[in-house]
Amino acid sequence: MYRKRFVGMECSIARALDEVGEWWTLLIVRECTQGSRRFDEFHGGLGIARNVLTARLERLIELEILERFPLAERANTFGYRLTAKGADLYPVLIALMQWGDKWLSPNGKPPVALIEHASGRPVETLEVRGTGGQTLGYRDVRFAAGPGATKKTCEVIENRNERMPGGRTGNS
């Protein structure tokens, strides 16, 4: 089946989805954050077909999200672990989990609670915050051209800021 590629789009969200938007990808990353290292652990934890898992692991290595390393306890066997790029997906996983907990948990009861190891206290819900600590929604934020902005990106930014209440300022 044909899958659209987003690599050429001038949008970081679209380019990120091009790498991690296929659902097995984030589930494999989730398994890594839960301690899975070996092929059979991923296979058993996810119930994914072996050929699909093999392809996804190879792709994640190619994208430098995972790295392969030799397992000391098993000769000629490799494990998989997150790279720094892969570990940076952790907040994305938590944001998805918290969204699912809020909107999709049966009877409003999430299956897992996140607890900070050091304090024993629940982890706070991820939010976009302003410099004063206030929670910001998408209507509270305006876009500005970044260092990689093209003329087309600047047009998208201007259009977006004109359409969003509060997004337009005198110098945008």
C-alpha positions as CSV (number, residue, x, y, z in Angstrom):
1,M,0.0,0.0,0.0
2,Y,1.3,3.5,-0.9
3,R,2.2,5.7,2.0
4,K,2.6,9.5,1.6
5,R,6.0,10.8,2.7
6,F,6.2,14.1,4.5
7,V,10.0,14.6,4.4
8,G,9.7,17.5,2.0
9,M,7.1,19.4,3.9
10,E,8.0,22.6,5.7
11,C,6.5,21.4,9.0
12,S,8.4,19.8,11.8
13,I,5.3,17.9,12.9
14,A,4.9,16.4,9.4
15,R,8.6,15.5,9.2
16,A,8.5,13.9,12.7
17,L,5.5,11.8,11.7
18,D,7.4,10.7,8.6
19,E,9.9,9.0,11.1
20,V,7.7,8.0,14.0
21,G,4.1,8.2,12.8
22,E,3.6,4.5,12.2
23,W,2.1,3.1,15.3
24,W,4.5,0.2,15.8
25,T,7.4,2.7,16.0
26,L,6.1,4.5,19.1
27,L,5.1,1.2,20.7
28,I,8.6,-0.2,20.2
29,V,10.0,3.0,21.7
30,R,7.5,2.6,24.6
31,E,8.8,-1.0,25.1
32,C,12.4,0.4,25.3
33,T,11.3,2.8,28.0
34,Q,9.9,-0.2,29.9
35,G,13.1,-2.2,29.8
36,S,12.7,-4.3,26.7
37,R,16.1,-4.9,24.9
38,R,15.8,-8.2,23.1
39,F,13.9,-9.1,19.9
40,D,11.9,-11.8,21.7
41,E,10.9,-9.2,24.4
42,F,9.5,-6.8,21.8
43,H,7.8,-9.7,20.0
44,G,6.2,-11.0,23.2
45,G,5.2,-7.6,24.6
46,L,3.7,-6.3,21.4
47,G,2.3,-9.4,19.6
48,I,3.8,-8.0,16.4
49,A,4.6,-10.2,13.4
50,R,8.3,-11.1,13.4
51,N,8.9,-9.8,9.9
52,V,7.2,-6.5,10.8
53,L,9.2,-6.2,14.0
54,T,12.4,-6.9,12.1
55,A,11.6,-4.2,9.5
56,R,10.7,-1.7,12.2
57,L,13.8,-2.3,14.3
58,E,16.0,-1.9,11.2
59,R,14.2,1.3,10.3
60,L,14.6,2.7,13.8
61,I,18.3,1.9,13.7
62,E,18.6,3.6,10.3
63,L,16.8,6.7,11.7
64,E,19.2,6.7,14.7
65,I,16.3,6.3,17.2
66,L,17.6,2.9,18.3
67,E,21.0,1.4,18.3
68,R,22.0,-2.3,18.3
69,F,24.5,-3.5,20.9
70,P,26.0,-6.9,21.8
71,L,24.3,-8.7,24.7
72,A,27.0,-9.8,27.2
73,E,24.9,-12.7,28.5
74,R,24.2,-14.2,25.1
75,A,27.0,-14.8,22.5
76,N,26.3,-13.6,19.0
77,T,23.1,-11.9,20.1
78,F,22.3,-8.2,19.9
79,G,20.0,-6.0,21.9
80,Y,18.4,-2.7,21.1
81,R,18.4,0.5,23.1
82,L,17.3,4.1,22.6
83,T,19.8,6.7,21.4
84,A,19.6,10.3,22.6
85,K,17.3,11.0,19.7
86,G,15.1,8.1,20.7
87,A,15.1,9.1,24.4
88,D,13.9,12.5,23.4
89,L,10.6,10.9,22.3
90,Y,9.8,10.1,26.0
91,P,7.8,13.3,26.5
92,V,5.9,12.6,23.3
93,L,4.9,9.1,24.7
94,I,3.9,10.6,28.0
95,A,1.8,13.3,26.3
96,L,0.0,10.6,24.3
97,M,-0.5,8.5,27.4
98,Q,-1.9,11.4,29.4
99,W,-4.2,12.3,26.5
100,G,-5.4,8.7,26.3
101,D,-5.8,8.6,30.1
102,K,-8.0,11.7,29.9
103,W,-10.1,10.9,26.9
104,L,-10.0,7.1,26.4
105,S,-9.7,5.3,29.7
106,P,-12.6,3.0,30.5
107,N,-14.7,4.5,33.2
108,G,-12.2,7.4,33.5
109,K,-9.7,5.1,35.3
110,P,-6.2,5.1,33.7
111,P,-4.4,1.7,33.8
112,V,-1.0,3.1,34.8
113,A,0.0,6.0,37.1
114,L,3.4,7.7,36.7
115,I,5.2,8.3,39.9
116,E,8.5,10.2,40.3
117,H,11.0,7.7,41.7
118,A,12.9,10.2,43.9
119,S,9.8,11.8,45.6
120,G,7.2,9.1,45.3
121,R,4.7,11.8,44.0
122,P,2.6,11.6,40.8
123,V,4.1,13.1,37.7
124,E,2.4,16.3,36.6
125,T,0.4,16.5,33.4
126,L,2.5,17.8,30.5
127,E,1.3,21.3,29.4
128,V,2.5,24.1,27.3
129,R,3.4,26.9,29.7
130,G,4.1,30.6,29.3
131,T,7.1,32.4,30.9
132,G,4.9,33.1,34.0
133,G,4.0,29.4,34.4
134,Q,0.4,29.8,33.1
135,T,-1.0,27.0,30.9
136,L,-1.3,28.0,27.2
137,G,-3.6,26.6,24.6
138,Y,-3.2,26.9,20.9
139,R,-5.1,30.1,20.8
140,D,-2.7,31.7,23.3
141,V,0.4,31.2,21.1
142,R,1.4,33.0,18.0
143,F,3.9,31.7,15.5
144,A,7.1,33.5,14.5
145,A,9.5,32.7,11.7
146,G,12.3,30.4,12.8
147,P,15.9,30.4,11.4
148,G,14.8,27.7,8.8
149,A,11.7,29.6,7.6
150,T,11.2,29.9,3.9
151,K,8.9,32.5,2.2
152,K,6.2,29.8,2.1
153,T,6.6,29.2,5.8
154,C,6.3,32.9,6.5
155,E,3.1,33.0,4.6
156,V,1.7,30.1,6.5
157,I,2.7,31.8,9.8
158,E,1.1,35.1,8.8
159,N,-2.1,33.3,7.7
160,R,-2.3,31.3,11.0
161,N,-1.7,34.3,13.2
162,E,-4.4,36.3,11.4
163,R,-6.9,33.4,11.9
164,M,-6.2,32.7,15.6
165,P,-7.7,35.0,18.2
166,G,-4.9,36.4,20.2
167,G,-2.3,35.2,17.7
168,R,-1.9,38.5,15.9
169,T,0.3,41.2,17.4
170,G,1.3,44.6,16.2
171,N,4.7,43.4,15.0
172,S,4.0,40.0,13.5
